Amino acid sequence: MKDIIINKNEDGSNLIALVENGKLIEKYDDDESIKANEGNIYCGIVRDLLPGMQSAFVDIGEDKNAFIHIKDVIPKVSNVTGNKDENLEKYKIKDYLKVNMPVLVQVKKSEENLKGARVSTHINLPSKYIALMPNTDIITISQKIEDKKEQERLIKLVKENLSQGNGAIIRTSAVGKEKEIIEDIKNTEKRWDNIQKAFKNDTGKMPKLLEKAQSLVEKMIIDLPENSIQKITVNSKREFDKIQNFKNQNNYLENATIELKENEDVLDKYDIKKEILKIENRKIWLKCGGFITIDKTEALTAIDVNTGKYTGSKNPEQTVYKVNEEATIEIAKQLRLRDIGGIIIIDYIDMKDDSHKEKIE
């Protein structure tokens, strides 16, 4: 079973920790002072067309106009690659968008530095068992669901219960479910209907936020397996009320208790401060005496494996394998804890034994 800890810091930011059997497995920093609007849905107004770039600037009511490309305007042609492989030269942005035209968009990437947000007309509404994709007939399924019969059953079930003109991504948590999926589809489609009504009511007026994206905690609750959360502990009355409200509106936390320890440092309860400090270190020592170093750059993350203090057995190959094995387990843990994605390069200690290489892979 898992616990979620939300610790409000003195600077007003939240530290969110996911703990399993007393051990920290995920950690996030949620700072409301940093403007992040990824996932938000807006009624936007087209302000400028860039025919040469097949793009446009859309006013969504934020500091900077958002950017939209033709591939995020035309309907999706593939349930696997979307419009990635589509020949975009046969389309013209001016055939789809006009200056001062209202447009319903979702932020796919928040604004950063001098760039505005990246938006799309391809809306995605995530819920517990599906992610609704309006205005498409595409139904796809999580690659983690490998059973062919279950794949067929889920696709048939979702197809029969979706309204015409809606598609969906079937999530891993849908395995073995039926009534829950049908209810989830109804609730998510109701959300979509409300967004469409709000957009029509605001058409021709000022840009406006129509639906705010789920918070980090809400996303975490939805993404975790059903009934896997045992307890949520918070030290802020405001956050406590938010989670209680989320629990009342959904059935995701039926078996979880929500505890308020106002103005206390709830990280002390699980004694995970040392683990959090460890995440900030460049060098992480392994139990065997070896260590890894993690260096993040804008382009990639480089991880180096070293034997360190470990001299091991008399067999040098076995010594190297032992360090590489422990390093692999720790690297997987650190990638999850530090929320590292993108290109990752690992420089292992050289091994000669092919069977050892296969085990590490």
C-alpha positions as CSV (number, residue, x, y, z in Angstrom):
1,M,0.0,0.0,0.0
2,K,1.0,3.6,-0.7
3,D,0.8,6.8,1.2
4,I,0.9,10.4,-0.2
5,I,2.5,13.1,1.9
6,I,1.9,16.8,1.0
7,N,4.1,19.1,3.0
8,K,3.6,22.9,2.5
9,N,7.0,24.6,2.8
10,E,7.7,28.0,4.3
11,D,8.0,29.6,0.9
12,G,4.4,28.5,0.0
13,S,5.4,25.7,-2.3
14,N,4.3,22.1,-1.8
15,L,6.5,19.0,-1.6
16,I,4.6,15.9,-2.7
17,A,6.0,12.5,-1.8
18,L,4.7,9.1,-2.7
19,V,5.8,6.5,-0.1
20,E,5.6,2.7,-0.4
21,N,6.3,0.5,2.7
22,G,7.9,3.5,4.3
23,K,10.3,4.2,1.4
24,L,10.2,7.2,-0.9
25,I,9.5,6.2,-4.5
26,E,8.3,9.5,-6.1
27,K,8.8,13.1,-5.2
28,Y,7.5,16.3,-6.8
29,D,7.8,20.0,-6.2
30,D,4.6,22.0,-6.8
31,D,5.2,25.8,-6.7
32,E,2.0,27.8,-7.5
33,S,4.1,30.9,-8.0
34,I,5.6,29.3,-11.1
35,K,3.0,29.7,-13.8
36,A,2.3,26.3,-15.4
37,N,-0.8,25.9,-17.5
38,E,-0.1,22.6,-19.3
39,G,-3.4,20.7,-19.8
40,N,-5.6,23.8,-19.4
41,I,-8.4,24.3,-21.9
42,Y,-9.1,27.8,-23.2
43,C,-11.4,29.7,-25.5
44,G,-8.6,31.4,-27.5
45,I,-8.7,34.1,-30.2
46,V,-6.5,33.8,-33.3
47,R,-4.4,37.0,-33.4
48,D,-1.9,36.4,-36.3
49,L,-1.3,33.9,-39.1
50,L,2.1,32.8,-40.2
51,P,1.4,31.1,-43.6
52,G,5.2,30.5,-44.3
53,M,5.5,28.5,-41.0
54,Q,2.0,26.9,-41.3
55,S,1.3,28.3,-37.8
56,A,-0.6,31.0,-35.9
57,F,-0.5,32.9,-32.7
58,V,-3.5,32.5,-30.4
59,D,-4.4,34.8,-27.5
60,I,-5.4,32.6,-24.5
61,G,-5.5,35.5,-22.0
62,E,-2.0,34.8,-20.6
63,D,1.1,37.1,-20.7
64,K,2.2,35.8,-24.1
65,N,0.2,34.6,-27.1
66,A,0.3,30.8,-27.6
67,F,1.7,29.1,-30.7
68,I,-0.2,26.6,-32.8
69,H,1.1,24.5,-35.8
70,I,-1.0,23.1,-38.6
71,K,-0.4,19.5,-37.4
72,D,-2.2,20.5,-34.2
73,V,-5.2,21.9,-36.2
74,I,-6.0,19.3,-38.8
75,P,-7.8,16.1,-37.7
76,K,-5.6,13.2,-36.5
77,V,-5.1,10.7,-39.3
78,S,-3.5,7.8,-37.4
79,N,-4.2,6.2,-34.0
80,V,-0.5,5.4,-33.6
81,T,1.4,8.4,-35.0
82,G,-1.3,11.1,-35.1
83,N,-0.2,13.6,-37.7
84,K,3.5,13.0,-37.3
85,D,4.0,11.3,-40.6
86,E,1.3,13.2,-42.5
87,N,2.4,15.3,-45.6
88,L,1.6,18.8,-44.2
89,E,2.4,20.5,-47.5
90,K,-1.1,19.7,-48.8
91,Y,-2.7,21.7,-46.0
92,K,-2.8,25.5,-45.6
93,I,-3.2,27.2,-42.2
94,K,-5.5,29.9,-43.6
95,D,-8.0,27.3,-44.6
96,Y,-8.5,26.4,-41.0
97,L,-7.9,29.5,-39.0
98,K,-8.7,33.2,-39.5
99,V,-7.6,36.3,-37.6
100,N,-10.0,37.1,-34.7
101,M,-11.5,33.7,-35.0
102,P,-12.4,32.0,-31.6
103,V,-10.8,28.5,-31.2
104,L,-11.0,25.9,-28.5
105,V,-7.5,24.8,-27.6
106,Q,-5.6,22.9,-24.9
107,V,-2.1,23.7,-23.7
108,K,0.4,20.9,-24.6
109,K,3.5,22.8,-23.3
110,S,3.6,25.7,-20.9
111,E,5.2,29.0,-21.8
112,E,8.9,29.2,-20.9
113,N,11.5,32.0,-21.1
114,L,10.6,34.2,-24.2
115,K,8.3,31.5,-25.8
116,G,4.5,31.4,-25.3
117,A,2.6,28.2,-24.6
118,R,2.2,25.5,-27.3
119,V,-1.4,24.7,-27.9
120,S,-3.5,22.2,-29.9
121,T,-7.1,21.8,-31.0
122,H,-6.7,18.1,-30.2
123,I,-8.3,17.9,-26.8
124,N,-7.4,15.2,-24.3
125,L,-9.5,14.7,-21.2
126,P,-7.8,12.1,-18.9
127,S,-9.8,10.1,-16.3
128,K,-9.2,6.9,-14.3
129,Y,-9.9,4.4,-17.1
130,I,-9.8,6.3,-20.3
131,A,-8.5,9.6,-21.8
132,L,-11.3,11.0,-24.0
133,M,-10.3,12.4,-27.4
134,P,-13.2,14.4,-28.8
135,N,-13.7,14.9,-32.5
136,T,-12.0,11.7,-33.6
137,D,-13.1,8.1,-34.1
138,I,-9.7,6.8,-32.9
139,I,-9.7,4.2,-30.1
140,T,-6.3,3.0,-28.9
141,I,-5.2,1.0,-25.9
142,S,-2.2,1.1,-23.5
143,Q,0.7,-1.0,-24.7
144,K,1.0,-2.4,-21.2
145,I,-2.2,-4.4,-21.8
146,E,-0.7,-7.3,-23.6
147,D,-3.6,-9.9,-23.4
148,K,-5.2,-9.9,-26.9
149,K,-8.6,-11.1,-25.6
150,E,-8.6,-8.3,-23.0
151,Q,-7.6,-5.8,-25.6
152,E,-10.5,-6.8,-27.9
153,R,-13.0,-6.8,-25.0
154,L,-12.0,-3.3,-23.8
155,I,-12.0,-1.8,-27.3
156,K,-15.4,-3.3,-28.0
157,L,-16.7,-2.1,-24.6
158,V,-15.4,1.5,-25.1
159,K,-16.6,1.7,-28.7
160,E,-20.1,0.6,-27.7
161,N,-20.4,3.2,-24.9
162,L,-18.6,6.3,-26.5
163,S,-20.8,8.9,-28.1
164,Q,-20.5,9.3,-31.9
165,G,-17.6,11.6,-32.7
166,N,-15.5,10.8,-29.7
167,G,-12.4,8.6,-29.5
168,A,-10.4,7.4,-26.5
169,I,-7.1,6.0,-25.1
170,I,-7.8,3.0,-22.9
171,R,-5.6,3.1,-19.8
172,T,-3.9,0.2,-18.0
173,S,-6.2,0.6,-15.0
174,A,-9.2,-0.5,-17.2
175,V,-8.1,-4.2,-17.1
176,G,-10.9,-6.3,-15.7
177,K,-13.3,-3.4,-15.4
178,E,-16.7,-3.0,-17.1
179,K,-19.3,-0.9,-15.1
180,E,-16.6,1.4,-13.9
181,I,-15.4,2.1,-17.4
182,I,-19.0,2.8,-18.6
183,E,-19.5,5.2,-15.7
184,D,-16.1,6.8,-16.4
185,I,-17.0,7.4,-20.0
186,K,-20.3,9.1,-19.0
187,N,-18.6,11.4,-16.5
188,T,-15.8,12.4,-18.9
189,E,-18.2,13.0,-21.8
190,K,-20.3,15.2,-19.4
191,R,-17.1,17.2,-18.7
192,W,-16.6,17.6,-22.5
193,D,-20.2,18.7,-23.0
194,N,-19.8,21.4,-20.3
195,I,-16.6,22.6,-21.9
196,Q,-18.3,22.9,-25.3
197,K,-21.2,24.8,-23.8
198,A,-18.8,27.2,-22.1
199,F,-16.9,27.7,-25.4
200,K,-20.1,28.5,-27.3
201,N,-21.2,31.0,-24.6
202,D,-17.9,32.8,-24.9
203,T,-17.5,32.7,-28.6
204,G,-16.6,36.2,-30.0
205,K,-15.7,37.5,-26.5
206,M,-12.4,37.8,-24.7
207,P,-10.1,34.8,-24.3
208,K,-11.0,32.7,-21.3
209,L,-9.9,29.7,-19.3
210,L,-12.6,27.0,-19.6
211,E,-11.1,24.1,-17.6
212,K,-8.1,24.0,-15.4
213,A,-5.9,20.9,-15.7
214,Q,-5.8,18.4,-12.8
215,S,-3.3,19.2,-10.1
216,L,-0.2,17.1,-9.5
217,V,-1.9,15.3,-6.6
218,E,-5.0,14.6,-8.6
219,K,-3.0,13.2,-11.5
220,M,-1.1,11.0,-9.0
221,I,-4.3,9.6,-7.5
222,I,-5.8,8.9,-10.9
223,D,-2.6,7.2,-12.3
224,L,-2.1,4.9,-9.3
225,P,-3.8,1.5,-9.3
226,E,-7.3,1.3,-7.7
227,N,-7.4,1.1,-3.9
228,S,-3.6,1.3,-3.7
229,I,-3.6,4.5,-1.7
230,Q,-3.9,3.9,2.1
231,K,-3.5,7.4,3.5
232,I,-3.0,11.0,2.5
233,T,-1.3,13.2,5.0
234,V,-1.2,17.0,4.6
235,N,-0.2,20.0,6.8
236,S,-2.2,22.6,5.0
237,K,-6.0,23.2,5.6
238,R,-6.3,24.5,2.0
239,E,-4.8,21.4,0.5
240,F,-6.8,19.2,2.9
241,D,-10.1,20.8,1.7
242,K,-9.0,20.4,-2.0
243,I,-8.4,16.6,-1.6
244,Q,-11.6,16.2,0.4
245,N,-13.6,17.9,-2.4
246,F,-11.8,15.7,-5.0
247,K,-12.7,12.6,-2.9
248,N,-16.4,13.7,-2.7
249,Q,-16.6,14.2,-6.5
250,N,-14.9,10.9,-7.4
251,N,-14.7,7.4,-6.1
252,Y,-11.0,7.1,-6.4
253,L,-10.3,7.3,-2.7
254,E,-13.0,5.2,-1.1
255,N,-10.6,3.2,1.1
256,A,-8.1,6.0,1.8
257,T,-8.0,8.2,4.9
258,I,-7.1,11.9,4.7
259,E,-5.3,13.3,7.7
260,L,-4.6,16.9,8.5
261,K,-1.6,17.8,10.6
262,E,-1.8,21.5,10.3
263,N,1.4,23.5,10.5
264,E,3.5,20.3,11.3
265,D,6.4,19.1,9.2
266,V,4.8,15.8,8.0
267,L,8.0,14.7,6.3
268,D,9.4,13.8,9.8
269,K,6.7,11.2,10.3
270,Y,8.2,8.9,7.6
271,D,11.8,10.0,8.2
272,I,12.3,10.7,4.5
273,K,14.2,13.9,4.6
274,K,17.5,12.1,4.2
275,E,16.1,10.4,1.1
276,I,15.0,13.8,-0.3
277,L,18.4,15.3,0.3
278,K,20.0,12.3,-1.4
279,I,18.0,13.1,-4.6
280,E,19.7,16.5,-4.7
281,N,23.2,14.9,-4.7
282,R,25.2,14.4,-7.9
283,K,26.9,11.3,-6.4
284,I,24.9,8.4,-5.0
285,W,26.8,5.6,-3.2
286,L,25.8,2.0,-3.7
287,K,25.6,-0.6,-0.9
288,C,28.6,-2.5,-2.3
289,G,30.8,0.5,-2.2
290,G,30.6,1.6,-5.8
291,F,28.8,4.8,-6.8
292,I,27.0,6.5,-9.7
293,T,27.0,10.2,-10.8
294,I,24.1,11.9,-12.4
295,D,24.6,15.0,-14.6
296,K,21.6,16.7,-16.2
297,T,22.0,19.0,-19.2
298,E,19.4,20.6,-21.5
299,A,20.0,17.9,-24.2
300,L,20.4,14.7,-22.1
301,T,21.1,13.1,-18.8
302,A,24.5,11.4,-18.4
303,I,25.0,8.7,-15.7
304,D,28.4,7.3,-14.9
305,V,29.0,4.0,-13.0
306,N,32.2,3.6,-10.9
307,T,33.6,0.8,-8.7
308,G,34.5,3.3,-5.9
309,K,35.5,1.5,-2.7
310,Y,34.4,-1.9,-3.9
311,T,37.2,-4.4,-4.5
312,G,34.8,-7.4,-4.5
313,S,35.9,-11.0,-5.2
314,K,39.1,-12.2,-6.8
315,N,37.2,-12.4,-10.1
316,P,37.4,-8.9,-11.7
317,E,34.5,-9.7,-14.1
318,Q,32.3,-10.7,-11.2
319,T,33.2,-7.5,-9.3
320,V,32.3,-5.3,-12.3
321,Y,29.0,-7.2,-12.8
322,K,28.1,-6.7,-9.1
323,V,28.6,-2.9,-9.3
324,N,26.7,-2.7,-12.6
325,E,23.9,-4.7,-11.2
326,E,23.4,-2.5,-8.1
327,A,23.9,0.6,-10.2
328,T,21.1,-0.5,-12.6
329,I,18.6,-0.9,-9.7
330,E,19.6,2.5,-8.2
331,I,19.5,4.2,-11.6
332,A,15.9,3.0,-12.1
333,K,15.0,4.3,-8.7
334,Q,16.7,7.7,-9.2
335,L,15.1,8.3,-12.6
336,R,11.7,7.8,-11.0
337,L,12.5,9.9,-8.0
338,R,14.0,12.8,-9.9
339,D,11.3,12.6,-12.7
340,I,14.0,12.3,-15.4
341,G,12.9,11.7,-19.0
342,G,14.3,12.3,-22.5
343,I,17.7,11.0,-23.6
344,I,19.6,9.1,-20.9
345,I,23.1,7.8,-21.5
346,I,24.6,5.3,-19.0
347,D,28.3,4.7,-19.0
348,Y,28.6,1.2,-17.4
349,I,31.9,-0.4,-16.4
350,D,33.0,-2.6,-19.3
351,M,32.0,-6.2,-19.1
352,K,33.4,-9.1,-21.2
353,D,30.9,-11.8,-20.3
354,D,27.9,-11.6,-22.8
355,S,25.6,-13.3,-20.2
356,H,26.4,-10.5,-17.8
357,K,25.6,-7.9,-20.5
358,E,22.2,-9.5,-21.1
359,K,21.3,-9.6,-17.4
360,I,22.1,-5.9,-17.1
361,E,20.1,-5.0,-20.2
